[in-house]
Amino acid sequence: MLLLHRAMVLRLQQACRLKSIHSRLCIQACSTNESFQPQRPSLTFSGDNSSTGRWRVMGTLLGLGAVLAYQDHRCRAAQESTHIYTKAEVSSHTSPETGIWVTLGSEVFDVTEFVDLHPGGPSKLMLAAGGPLEPFWALYAVHDQSHVRELLAQYKIGELNPEDKVAPTVETSDPYANDPVRHPALKVNSQRPFNAEPPPELLTENYITPNPIFFTRNHLPVPNVDPDTYRLHVVGAPGGQSLSLSLDDLHKFPKYEITVTLQCAGNRRSEMTQVKEVKGLEWRTGAISTAHWGGARLCDVLAQAGHQLCETEAHVCFEGLDSDPTGTAYGASIPLARAMDPEAEVLLAYEMNGQPLPRDHGFPVRVVVPGVVGARHVKWLGRVSVQPEESYSHWQRRDYKGFSPSVDWDTVDFDSAPSIQELPVQSAITEPQDGETVESGEVTIRGYAWSGGGRAVIRVDVSLDGGLTWQVAELDGEEQRPRKAWAWRLWQLQVPVPAGQKELNIVCKAVDDGYNVQPDTVAPIWNLRGVLSNAWHRVHVHVAP
Amino acid sequence: MLLLHRAMVLRLQQACRLKSIHSRLCIQACSTNESFQPQRPSLTFSGDNSSTGRWRVMGTLLGLGAVLAYQDHRCRAAQESTHIYTKAEVSSHTSPETGIWVTLGSEVFDVTEFVDLHPGGPSKLMLAAGGPLEPFWALYAVHDQSHVRELLAQYKIGELNPEDKVAPTVETSDPYANDPVRHPALKVNSQRPFNAEPPPELLTENYITPNPIFFTRNHLPVPNVDPDTYRLHVVGAPGGQSLSLSLDDLHKFPKYEITVTLQCAGNRRSEMTQVKEVKGLEWRTGAISTAHWGGARLCDVLAQAGHQLCETEAHVCFEGLDSDPTGTAYGASIPLARAMDPEAEVLLAYEMNGQPLPRDHGFPVRVVVPGVVGARHVKWLGRVSVQPEESYSHWQRRDYKGFSPSVDWDTVDFDSAPSIQELPVQSAITEPQDGETVESGEVTIRGYAWSGGGRAVIRVDVSLDGGLTWQVAELDGEEQRPRKAWAWRLWQLQVPVPAGQKELNIVCKAVDDGYNVQPDTVAPIWNLRGVLSNAWHRVHVHVAP
């Protein structure tokens, strides 16, 4: 522990030197009007790779070392504590040029000089720039400790104007007016309907994605469902009985809990757009998240309604309680064979990471279909029926299908392609990010990998030279069950940067246990809806001299 | 019919003109000592695409038109019918330079000038060059008709020496001495053990591969099993009973019949060798074939021995009756969950295309594991047991696994990779072949596509420009059942050759219903054993001016 302490102080001193250099760089950047490029501090420890581990170490480090390093701030904090700022003023301070301000409760802090020393990396603190820290501290409870508050106090510059409470302007004619408040870290691709993804630096911070930053893919306004009057209608089989299940009724079925990764078919669509325009939201690498779901098994509920597997092909159709102005509800279906297979573990989930489902994720009940595209995990579930054919919903028949690159909107025949169910193997790099500058010496590359259909990821290959040579990454996260690998694997590779290298073309590709691989390039899998974008993920980074 | 007849005579006349031109080309080639490049005749009809259809039309065509076209051969046939030739002499006539000879019964024919007019294409007749026609006529019974014999008679040049019966030299010390006689069309990759594949031009001629040319992958000498004394030993579960089943006993289980494609993990290994040396047989595109299998379900047999699915992972281990000099038998295993799943349709097969299994394919009983790599379809099955771990056989644990391109024989850790079970999506072009010259105007591209795990092939994209632009091929062959797409789809694309094009870089890639795709290139999936070679298949062809 003593050694660790000494090492920390040493590293903190190094970090402070880095900080000084960087301050000069910033000034230079301002004077030449160049854009701000956050520098990554060398404050990571190669000996402890788990993110919680890093936080813990960092917390300790701050408690022990902070006093030494920031004595100069104390005076300034004392001098400036009487100033009053509006929220608007705070929100305009989001860059080194303007200063980087945050709030906690009614206090305002200028953390410009601390950003590069933030143990979780500058980019994570920057997510809170111009606004409150609370939503982020709620995600990372390690912050809520006296030594962190003490440290922060040194940066206090004033108080929020107590009268500055912005009353939200609710347009009652706006169908989205009742949508829930979202976490500020989410990168919004569309406000109405709300579609947003966690930033890469948070996405793989945890094996289980915290509910507030779980990617959100809504097709319509979020319905406001009263849990007391909620009923799930299950159409009975011929000779069986139709069910109208309250939440309490659903809780009476045996409860199952599974960890499942959900991915939108449009994840990484932005890379397809770079090849040729597509119709769809510009998802980057974050339309994927993992949660621990709890609920009743769909097969148990269907059995109670008298359904059983039949020789002929049939489909379980789901309808959401979200609907468009004409009253058309979101809908989708999955094959009955999957629904009735206990091994497929399809859930009617009412819990997400131990909590009731958040409104954005289907409160009070959503379908969770492990290994299958997100579009079939119908939220705000209202009705379940078994039909000889797939759901007639737009989203089942005229969307979420893959086509040849040669097919355009003039030639597309949606009936010619099957609806997407299982998804192909996928992986992406979340750290470092494209365009970033990494330190020379050693680089840590992190990301996620997942495959559909319960196929486990067995290997992730990483290249620093655009795919000419490869190294095998270390798989983190939970070992998956055979044939039930519903959740992703996080992975990382710590690797020396070849001497003299000025840039790296980092590439990752995953292999699943059916030995399926990702295609090399995007263009040959381009399709007019921009779905199924699972080519090798590539980031180009500069190496600091 | 009359119209058809007129069209045929017209095309035959065109073909004859082509023949004359080609004869000149051949002479020219001989004089400049260039290698023989068979020309493809324009004798295909775009209106009828099925291969059997083509054969039927061709048969009729020959019956009607042959007399007109080949009167000049009659005289020569009469003159030369008294010559006597040895088998050795016949077998030395296999090229246009030497003449192309074949035999039928005791008669010898010089078919040099007929080769380019062969309705099935010159390459198929060339397979029989220098030897007997019978093995090929056995495959394609349409030949055995009076008008075909009449046509052939025109090319007769003599008789085989009746004393020229080569006694096979059997070395009794040779463990392979009792291997069966094989079809001469097979392209042999290894004689001992015997490993051979059908040539591309025959591979996709039929949806069901005829038994004699089904690819053969033997690891050891072929055992000679007496069906009367044959017993299959099934180790019983604790509390169950071990079984010793005769062939008659196996026949008493309910019989199931399914069409299943088998593929060797090493199919298309020769393309990996072009990247970097690998250890393994140089399979081209033919280590894949399709048969209709009949037999008892493994789950029924296991149930009779008292086995049932258990919560803990278990494996069904198979042992063949083929063994090496130390007595070690071929062995492999599959997960118990697959074996016990009636939907997985794992068979103990005793029939192949309505016949008892040929010796090369496991007589009297082999395992057929739909959707799974060929190596687990253990032949000459002797013993079945259920174990907590995978088979300890070399072929389960130290072979048939995939690795990163960075892994070599110094660094390989076989325990780090799972044994190959399900195979990834695959496709290949069988027509035209690499290096071939195609006619300008229109080209017909044919091939096969298949995926493991019961995933259906939903699309095959074909490119003529190396992958820049794509067209969707037409899928032939049987529509597959959902989740039980055990058999391949044949496909074809008839497409105009862009004007002025001197060469084509033809590429194919398939997509399965999990929207898995093939990788673009070979190098990034290269592995030291050369397995799982499923990159886009590419052939380069010249266009005739």
Contacts between the chains, C-beta under 8 A, distances in Angstrom:
chain1	res1	chain2	res2	distance
A	313	B	482	6.1
A	335	B	482	6.6
A	335	B	483	7.8
A	337	B	343	7.9
A	337	B	482	7.3
A	337	B	483	6.5
A	343	B	337	8.0
A	402	B	511	6.9
A	402	B	515	5.2
A	404	B	459	6.3
A	404	B	461	5.1
A	404	B	470	5.5
A	404	B	471	7.8
A	404	B	472	5.0
A	405	B	461	7.4
A	405	B	469	7.8
A	405	B	470	5.3
A	406	B	461	7.5
A	406	B	469	6.7
A	406	B	470	4.9
A	406	B	471	6.0
A	406	B	472	6.7
A	407	B	472	7.8
A	417	B	458	6.8
A	417	B	459	7.4
A	418	B	458	5.7
A	418	B	513	5.6
A	420	B	515	6.2
A	421	B	513	7.5
A	421	B	514	7.6
A	422	B	513	7.6
A	422	B	514	4.1
A	422	B	515	7.6
A	423	B	514	7.2
A	423	B	515	6.7
A	424	B	514	5.9
A	424	B	515	4.9
A	424	B	516	4.6
A	424	B	517	6.8
A	425	B	516	7.2
A	452	B	514	5.8
A	453	B	453	7.8
A	453	B	514	5.6
A	458	B	417	6.8
A	458	B	418	5.7
A	459	B	404	6.3
A	459	B	417	7.4
A	461	B	404	5.1
A	461	B	405	7.4
A	461	B	406	7.5
A	461	B	524	7.6
A	467	B	524	5.9
A	469	B	405	7.8
A	469	B	406	6.7
A	470	B	404	5.5
A	470	B	405	5.3
A	470	B	406	4.9
A	470	B	524	7.2
A	471	B	404	7.8
A	471	B	406	6.0
A	472	B	404	5.0
A	472	B	406	6.8
A	472	B	407	7.8
A	482	B	313	6.1
A	482	B	335	6.6
A	482	B	337	7.4
A	483	B	335	7.8
A	483	B	337	6.5
A	509	B	524	7.0
A	511	B	402	6.9
A	513	B	418	5.6
A	513	B	421	7.5
A	513	B	422	7.6
A	514	B	421	7.7
A	514	B	422	4.1
A	514	B	423	7.2
A	514	B	424	5.9
A	514	B	452	5.9
A	514	B	453	5.6
A	514	B	516	7.7
A	515	B	402	5.2
A	515	B	420	6.2
A	515	B	422	7.5
A	515	B	423	6.7
A	515	B	424	4.9
A	515	B	532	5.0
A	516	B	424	4.6
A	516	B	425	7.2
A	516	B	514	7.7
A	516	B	516	4.6
A	517	B	424	6.8
A	517	B	519	5.1
A	517	B	524	8.0
A	517	B	525	5.9
A	518	B	519	7.3
A	519	B	517	5.1
A	519	B	518	7.3
A	519	B	519	5.4
A	519	B	520	5.8
A	520	B	519	5.7
A	520	B	520	3.8
A	520	B	521	5.7
A	520	B	524	6.4
A	521	B	520	5.7
A	524	B	461	7.7
A	524	B	467	5.9
A	524	B	470	7.2
A	524	B	509	7.0
A	524	B	517	8.0
A	524	B	520	6.4
A	525	B	517	6.0
A	532	B	515	5.0
